[in-house]
Amino acid sequence: MSALRRVFSFQSLFVLILVAAGSWFAVQEFRERLVFVKETDARITAQLVTVSSRVDGWLTQLHAEEGQQVKRDAPIASLDDRAARLQLTQLEAQRGGIEAEQRRLDAESQMVEEQTRMLLATRASRVRAAEAVVQSLKPQLDLAREELARVQSLYKDGVASKQSLDQARTLVHQLHGQYLSAVARHAEAQGEMAEAQASRARVDVLASEAEKLRHRAAQITGEIEENRLAIGDRVVPSPLTGVVDRVFVEPGEYLRAGQRIALIHDPKHMWIEANIKETELRRLRPEQPVHIVVDAYPEAQLSGRVERIGQATTSTFALLPNPNPSGNFTKITQRVPVRIVIEQTDKRLRPGLMAEVHIDVR
């Protein structure tokens, strides 16, 4: 009988312990649900940047491997640039020839301008000299003609002799001839002056040709800069300081413009993406503290904070949305993406790792 009582007492004690343990776990679970919003299906995420080439070409060398730390603007890959460099040499030679021709035209234009200036000065002097002769002979001829008319009148009256009349006529003929010669020389000097002025058109033609060459040189300069840019694009740099996650190509392959070469992420800029049930949204606020446990490192207790709460559910962005055309409806709790900021100090975290988050909503 005493043995039965002892067995009964042990069973009662065991049941009491089970009840106490269950009550304790229930209280803890209740407290957990009251104080925290918990999500076990959370993933560490980073901004994976695709490194690609801007030009086509043969891949000659890879400067980075998977897992390697790279700095911003450090070379990731090199493409064959021999054809581009040869074209650059040709363009520079063309520009050099155009610049030499331009210098020749400028020198010739200056020479023609100087010759034209001197010629115009000489022709102007001749015009002025011929005009002065004409101006001096004109009154002499007029005076001689008046004298001839007077002598002719006196000769008719018998006062003047035949010799005086002949002398007056001879003087008029001489002065008239000299005057006509002076007028001809003046006209000739004016023609030479017009010819010298017409030679200025040669200067304008040379200036027009030089202007065309300057435009052509500017065009080739633009092509040279474009070619230098294309040569620079044959060395693909890293867009950020980070870690190479994956390399997709091998040396010797022919790459197309835009073809991805590698994936890189910044280990200092990582976050956790957790899809929280819509029924918990009313309890969430930005800047709430978060306790984080990463499955890969369960001993590491990490902390973070809520940075952003999504404005649409994950199903909104599904590739195959379900419009429910049949009318059959099964209500499913939707989830909203929540971004949680986490600081990584030891650089052990990697994109894609699973984590559990406990958002403190007190």
Secondary structure by P-SEA (a helix, b strand, c coil): caaaaaaaaaaaaaaaaaaaaaaaaaaaaaaaaaccccccbbbbbcbbbbbbbccccccccccccccccccccccccccccaaaaaaaaaaaaaaaaaaaaaaaaaaaaaaaaaaaaaaaaaaaaaaaaaaaaaaaaaaaaaaaaaaaaaaaaaaaaccccaaaaaaaaaaaaaaaaaaaaaaaaaaaaaaaaaaaaaaaaaaaaaaaaaaaaaaaaaaaaaaaaaaaaaaaacccccccccccccccccccccccccccccccccccbbbbbbbccccccccccccbbbbbbbccccccbbbbbbcccccccccccccccccccccbbbbbbbbbbbbbbbbbccccccccccbbbbbbcc
